[in-house]
């Protein structure tokens, strides 16, 4: 994508819009603003966007409705801003198709990192997935199914490898517990969170430098997990 | 029943009437004495006895039978007008006549009584149906009680009184006002044995003598107490049986009213819970929005292009720090409000405590920079059933406290260990420790380690920890270490985590 990425920012608080917009413009984005679900729907119908940043607590309709609506016709990345303390709202938004979330208050650097990750992944989607991936002291060759840590081979079981692949596929983006269970174990396991806990722990034991302070397999409490390269 | 007794003649009058009627019949039959066979006259006497028995009852039937035999002998059997019997065969006639008359009189009377009983039963069944309909429409226990009093007085002439009990304990919750003395120990006995208790010694006016427990499928709802009403009626077994039948109807009604109440209370609590959570989420939104603006704008100043002068950047960083601190305070306050409101809904799931600890460390970020933190968690630590979001707040608060109350550079240790029953998470610091006088009160709200000090905070942190840990069925304790510094320990019950099959390839 050579053109400047177009971002639609849906937020009812003008002061928040102001600094988020300036942060996005500093990232070379073209920003359109909307303060309600209705105006956002209207803007999207005439002016498509490459990224949607949406606040969950909007004055007219719930932000989740907008996510659901957008997901019915587009796969544009969606970043949720949430002032709500309840984890369930975020999980609901993510399960409806949002790609990531930020809890208010958030710093500019944090926000920029999320936006960048979303835009980059969306751009990359058409390319072939990288066959070799390195993070920390680990190197993974997905075609050969080989994993090395500090150049020493590491054995992963079938499920561990599947879980690693699922996390890496959405690198930088949060994966809900339900999505991971469905991807790796299948739909019948979508409530068996204990499987996920055990296998994430296995991955950390085998691949992290300090499994009790993970750098790559990061927990999003009450929501799911995120892989950081 | 009361009207029936007044219209019925007394036994003496009936006997007199019977004698009169029998004499009249004999007088009418006199002219036929010479012309008719004796057997036919006997038949007429038998018919008469039967009719008397049906109309006037068993006693009159027997009187008629004996008197008929006497008159028959005296007036008709030769030699007439004497009690002598010429032909001994006639003695057999007398015997047969007497036996037949008495037996048929008894049978007729019994038939009549059972017909009357059937009518009475039918009337009572009908009345039970009607009262069941009336009970079905009641909205309150007091209505059911007053229906009961009126109904039993009308049907069996007894005074009734309903005591509503809660669970197994007889409470002094009286419905209506008893106009007689209620023996509470008999009432308790009826509740505990779940059987009707009656005391014949109390079968007089002014004393409750029968105590019928009101039982439904689920549990007992109360007791129905019966007492004689003035002197016209007394308590008989049939009346008690009828009242027991009625008691089962009343028990069903009380059960229905009980469930109506339960449903109403549930609805009320759901509504108030919804209201409370919507107020808290609105409050959370309104408080967080200006904080988000503060953090965001201060951050834009710090990262401004071209860079601002150094002291301006330092100021904006301080603004951002303080806004974040305020935000964490707001989170604590809101969480406390939510937890204090009661009905804490834990979103329990099986979690790896490592997840919780790592998120807490991530969350605190710069606040822990000044302290080397050593984390030790066993590699295959058991999963625990917790609300991870709340438990993360506990660990965050403990680490934040440790950092706040120990000098810069002092190490903090977080160790997790487990026994067969529980998981222990210990946070140790090397600060000045806890004032021994405060070890008891430090988990109370707004209690701070150091009063009026430069250390910021509200004293909410540990009290939140306590509420959350207790909601999980665990406990939190604090102590001072011999080598200096404080040690806070959270123990969580382990439970039995679901098994995950081991993978071999």
Interface residues (C-beta under 8 A of the other chain):
Chain A: X13 X15 X16 X18 X19 X20 X22 X23 X26 X57 X83 X84 X85 X86 X87 X88 X104 X105 X106 X107 X108 X109 X157 X158 X159 X160 X192 X193 X194 X195 X197 X198 X200 X201 X204 X205 X210 X211 X212 X213 X214 X218 X219 X220 X221 X222
Chain B: X281 X284 X285 X288 X289 X291 X292 X293 X294 X295 X296 X297 X299 X300 X303 X305 X320 X323 X324 X327 X331 X334 X335 X347 X349 X350 X351 X352 X354 X355 X356 X357 X358 X359 X361 X362 X375 X376 X377 X379 X380 X383 X388 X389 X392 X497 X498 X500 X503 X504 X505
